[in-house]
Amino acid sequence: YAVRHPDFRVFGTDNTIGAAQESDRFSYSGTNPDQNVALLRRFASTAQVDYMGREAEHRAVKGAVPFASDLDIEAMIRIAAKIRASPDITTAFGLGTVIEWARRVTAGRASAAQPKGSAFADADGALAAVAKVVFLNRISSIVERDAVSEVIRRMLGGS
């Protein structure tokens, strides 16, 4: 019979199980609440991992998208932080979303040879336009989509 290696570990992940989002925990398509509860019972302990700090998130995005403008990254992180802090928005806004947003904005700027300018003014509308494709159109609740759009509009100084 096989002997388990002493360094063998198993990790399981689940989308937020904290009290703040407990009521929406099973709203992800394709999940089975009974299965998730049963799976959780198989683990002796759990750990909550919060969003990273702004500086660490900036480094992570820059590491994944090295040609992204620091101004664009900072704008995206500020918008993400505002969305995460809103008690009225339950849509998750993780690092992967920020990275994909930065990747697409950077690719669009490179292909259009647009000046980078001030991301907070977003004169060319790149951040807001790409936000629609990357995550806004994927938010199923129109109320949440409108709330996130409003955060973006206010943060970028749009009308």
Legacy VTK file of the C-alpha trace (Angstrom):
# vtk DataFile Version 3.0
C-alpha trace
ASCII
DATASET POLYDATA
POINTS 159 float
0.000 0.000 0.000
1.081 3.625 -0.561
2.384 5.773 2.273
1.464 9.434 2.306
4.430 11.740 1.860
4.918 13.864 5.016
4.641 17.083 2.967
1.383 16.073 1.274
-1.380 18.665 1.775
-4.865 19.173 0.404
-6.375 22.627 0.080
-9.967 23.425 -0.748
-11.280 26.828 -1.731
-14.714 28.348 -1.726
-16.023 31.742 -2.639
-16.647 33.926 0.381
-18.242 32.267 3.365
-18.107 35.312 5.619
-21.182 36.773 7.261
-21.127 39.792 4.954
-21.963 37.639 1.934
-23.486 34.561 3.527
-26.913 35.206 1.999
-25.411 35.310 -1.518
-22.967 32.475 -0.990
-24.759 29.991 -3.208
-25.772 32.399 -5.955
-22.874 31.288 -8.158
-24.148 29.363 -11.151
-23.732 25.631 -10.935
-23.200 25.357 -7.191
-25.037 22.947 -4.977
-25.481 24.296 -1.420
-25.769 20.834 0.137
-22.559 19.711 -1.512
-20.715 22.871 -0.412
-21.808 22.479 3.212
-20.806 18.818 3.161
-17.436 19.731 1.677
-16.813 22.364 4.347
-17.435 19.798 7.071
-14.535 17.736 5.763
-12.000 20.398 6.694
-10.822 20.831 10.267
-10.209 24.548 9.883
-10.833 27.462 7.559
-8.992 30.685 6.901
-10.383 33.970 5.674
-8.212 35.797 3.192
-9.066 39.450 2.639
-8.183 41.602 -0.342
-4.543 42.701 -0.423
-3.470 46.229 0.391
-3.213 48.834 -2.367
0.560 48.711 -2.715
0.661 44.908 -2.863
-2.205 44.828 -5.335
-0.452 47.432 -7.491
2.711 45.305 -7.531
0.700 42.186 -8.391
-1.087 43.889 -11.292
2.148 45.456 -12.556
3.825 42.038 -12.321
1.083 40.457 -14.423
0.774 43.378 -16.863
4.218 45.027 -16.901
3.409 47.580 -19.623
0.286 48.876 -17.867
0.333 52.529 -16.947
0.828 53.147 -13.222
-1.926 55.781 -13.454
-4.330 53.261 -14.980
-3.481 50.646 -12.358
-3.949 53.130 -9.539
-7.327 54.204 -10.938
-8.473 50.592 -11.264
-7.364 49.731 -7.732
-9.115 52.789 -6.283
-12.303 51.873 -8.116
-12.026 48.248 -6.974
-11.498 49.375 -3.360
-14.556 51.635 -3.523
-16.676 48.798 -4.931
-15.383 46.336 -2.320
-16.137 48.778 0.497
-19.691 49.494 -0.621
-22.312 47.850 1.598
-24.757 47.984 -1.329
-22.606 45.996 -3.780
-22.108 42.274 -3.197
-20.479 41.512 -6.554
-16.974 40.162 -5.971
-14.161 42.306 -7.381
-10.983 40.279 -7.035
-7.408 40.715 -8.141
-8.068 38.632 -11.261
-10.686 41.138 -12.397
-8.271 44.048 -11.926
-5.550 42.183 -13.822
-7.870 41.372 -16.731
-9.060 44.996 -16.792
-5.441 46.236 -16.875
-4.507 43.683 -19.544
-7.282 44.777 -21.876
-6.835 48.516 -21.305
-3.102 48.180 -21.949
-3.651 46.141 -25.112
-6.168 48.691 -26.377
-3.847 51.600 -25.679
-0.952 49.826 -27.410
-2.975 48.928 -30.496
-4.433 52.427 -30.779
-1.128 54.115 -29.842
-3.113 56.359 -27.492
-1.410 58.655 -25.009
-1.643 57.405 -21.448
-2.672 60.729 -19.920
-4.368 60.996 -16.571
-6.363 57.877 -15.796
-8.532 59.705 -13.273
-9.737 62.067 -15.979
-9.887 59.091 -18.400
-10.147 61.552 -21.278
-10.282 58.790 -23.865
-12.789 56.711 -21.880
-10.643 53.574 -22.078
-11.067 52.480 -18.463
-14.843 52.868 -18.495
-15.261 51.295 -21.931
-13.148 48.264 -21.114
-14.888 47.879 -17.724
-18.106 47.067 -19.610
-16.472 44.174 -21.444
-14.396 42.825 -18.560
-16.927 42.839 -15.739
-19.950 45.161 -15.997
-21.748 43.068 -18.616
-21.234 39.993 -16.442
-23.088 41.362 -13.398
-26.497 39.692 -13.512
-28.290 42.188 -11.255
-29.124 45.403 -13.097
-29.233 47.223 -9.751
-25.677 46.122 -8.932
-24.508 46.829 -12.474
-25.878 50.372 -12.211
-24.262 50.832 -8.780
-20.847 49.673 -10.036
-21.220 51.855 -13.159
-21.960 54.839 -10.942
-18.844 54.204 -8.848
-16.755 54.075 -12.019
-18.393 57.220 -13.419
-17.797 59.175 -10.210
-14.227 57.945 -9.730
-13.251 58.771 -13.315
-14.992 62.129 -13.286
-17.334 61.267 -16.147
-20.726 62.790 -16.656
LINES 1 160
159 0 1 2 3 4 5 6 7 8 9 10 11 12 13 14 15 16 17 18 19 20 21 22 23 24 25 26 27 28 29 30 31 32 33 34 35 36 37 38 39 40 41 42 43 44 45 46 47 48 49 50 51 52 53 54 55 56 57 58 59 60 61 62 63 64 65 66 67 68 69 70 71 72 73 74 75 76 77 78 79 80 81 82 83 84 85 86 87 88 89 90 91 92 93 94 95 96 97 98 99 100 101 102 103 104 105 106 107 108 109 110 111 112 113 114 115 116 117 118 119 120 121 122 123 124 125 126 127 128 129 130 131 132 133 134 135 136 137 138 139 140 141 142 143 144 145 146 147 148 149 150 151 152 153 154 155 156 157 158
